[in-house]
C-alpha cells in the first residue's frame, strides 16, 4: 500500500450518550420512546458509517453496555467514555486510541444523531476530508441549523474539537475548513421534534423507522 493510500484511510469515531440520558430535547415524547429513538439514531448512524467506502473501522465511544453489544453486532469497535461530562476531552482520547490501533488513519468524529445519513453522501464528505487533512488542515461539517457541527476531522497531532453550543463558529474561528456543504444527510442531525419530523420525511434508517412506528422510509 502506498503512503498516499494509507493517508486516505479513516476511522469514524461516534460518541454516544447512554440512551437513558440522550435526546432530552425530544419533548412531548414518553421517556421510553425517547430512549428508543436515541438508541435507534445511534444504530442507524453507525450502520451507515460501516457501509461507507473509505472507512477502515467505526469506533463507538459509550458507557452503555446494551448499546455497546448492539453496535458490536454491526461490526463496530467499542471503548468506554474516557472523560465523563467532557465530550471534547473524551474525543481527544478516542483519537489517540485511533492512532494506536490504526496507525496512519484519519480520526473522523461523526455525531450519533444522524439517522438518515447516506453512505454515498458520507463517502463524498470523507473525500473532502481526506484532501484537507492530508494537507495538514482541520475539517468540519456544519449542521443544518448553521450553528452546530456534525463531523470533525483533523490530523492526529492537531486534533482539538470544540463541540458544544455554537461549535461551528468555534471550529471556523480556529481555522477549520468547512466541507460537506451540499451533503444534506450528513448535516441533518435530530435534536427536537421538528428535526425528527423533517428526518422522517427525508428518510431514515431501519432502526429509526421501527422506533418511529414505521412512519419513515428507508434512507438507502
N, C-alpha and C positions, 0 to 999 in steps of 0.2 A: 504494500500500500504506500502510495506517495505521501510526502509531507502535506501536500495540498488536500488530499483526500482525508487524511487524519484531522486536519484543521476544520474540515467541513462537518465533522460529526457533532452531534449534540445529545445531551441528556436533559430531558424535560423534568423539572422539579415542581411538584404540585403540593403545596401546603394545604392541609385540610383540618379545620377545627373539628372536634368531636361534634357530630350532627346534633347532639342534645343542645349545644350552645350556638350552633350556626344559624344564619339567616333570621336573626331576630326581627329584621325589618319586614318580614312577610306577615305583617299584622293582619288580624282578622281570620287567620287560619288556626285550627286546633293544633295544639302542640305536637301531637303525633304526626299530623300531616306535614307540618313544618319540618320536623326531624326527617321524615321520609323524603321530602323534597330536597333537603340539604344533602342527604346521602346520595340521592339519585343524581343531582347536579355533578357531584364529585365523580361518581362512577361513569357517567357519560363523558365527562371531560377527560378522564384518564384513558377510557376505552378509545376515544378518538385519537388521543396522543399516541397510543401504542400502535395505531393503524397508520400513522403518518410517515411517509418516506423521509429518510434523513434522521430519524430518531433512533439512537442506539438503545436507549433504555428510558423508562419512566420511573422516577424516584418519588414516592409519595411520603410526605412528612406528616405523621399523625400520631396521636396518643390513643386513638380509638381502636381497640383491639378487634371489634367486629368489622369495622371498615377496613382495617389492615388485612384481615383474612379475605375480604371480598376483592380488594384490588390485587392481591396476590394471584387470585384465580384468573385475573385479566392479564397476567404477565408482568405486573409491576414489582419493583423492589420497594421495601418499606424501611424507614428509620423513624425513631421517635422524635417528637418535638424537642429540639435542643435547648431552647431558652423560653420558658413559659412566659406568656404575655409580652413577648418581644418578637414579632414576626420577622423584622429585618435581621436581627441577630441570629435567629433560627435559620434564615435563608443563607446567611454567610457561612454558617456551619455546614449546611447542606451542600453548598457549592464546594467547600473544602472536601467533603465526602465524595463528590463527583470527581474532583481532581485525583483523589486517592484511588477510587475504584476504576475510573475510566480515564486514564491519562490522555491528555490531548483533546478531550471532548469539551464542547462549549456548554456551560451550565445555563439553562433557559428556564426561568420561573414562569409558570403558567397558573393563573388563578383557577380555583376549583369550582367556580360558579359559571361555567360556560357550557350549559347543557346542549346547545345547538352547534358547538364548534365542529367545523367540517375538516376532515383530514386534508383535503385538497387545498383549502384556504390556509390552513396552518402550515402546510408544506411550503406554500408560496412565501409566507411570512418568514419561515426559517431560512429560506434562500436569501431574503434581505438581511436577516440577522447574520448569516454567515459572512456576507460581504462586509458588513460593518465591523463585526467582532474580529475577523481575521485581519482587518486593517487597524486593530487596536482601539476601536471605538465601542461605546456602550449603546445599546439599542433598547427601545421600549415601544409598546403598543398602547395608545390612548383608548380608554373605554368609550362607550357610545355617548356618555354624558359630556365627554371632553375633559373631565376633572380627574378621573382615576386612571389606573394602569392595570391592564390585564396580562401583560407579558413584559418581562425584563430579561435582558441578556448582557453579559459583559465578559471580557477576558478574565480568567481566574484571578489574576493579580490586581484587577480593578473592580472586583465585584462588591458593590456597595449600594444595595437597593434602598429606596425610601418610600415603601408602601405606607399607606395611611391616607388621611384626608388630604385632598388636592395633590396626590402623589405625582400626577402627570406634570404639574408645574415644577415640582422639585426636581424630577428627573431631567426635564428640559433645561432648567436653570443650571444643573450640574454638568451639562454638556452632552447628555444622551441624545441620540438621533431617533426621531420618530419614524417607525416603519409600520407597515400593515394598514395604511390609511384607508384602503378600499376593501379590506378583509372583514366584512361585516360580522361574520360569525365569531371571529376571534375578538372582536370588540364588544360583543353583546353579552355582558355579564348580567346576572339576575340578582338584584338586591331587594326589590319590593314587588308588590302585586302587579303594578303596571309593567315592570320589566318582565315578569313571568308571563303576562298575557301576550306581550309582544314576542317573546321567545316561542311560546306555544304556536302562535300564528305562523312564525317563520319556519318552525320545525325543529324538534329536539330529538335527542337520542332515546333508546328504548327504555332506559331506567326511568327517565323523567316522564316519558309517555305513560308508563304504568302508574307511577306515583301521582300523575295528574288525571287518573281515571280514564285514560285513553283518549283524551280530547286533543292530543297533539299528533302531528305526523312525524315520521322518522326523518332525521336530518340527512341520512345518506352519506 
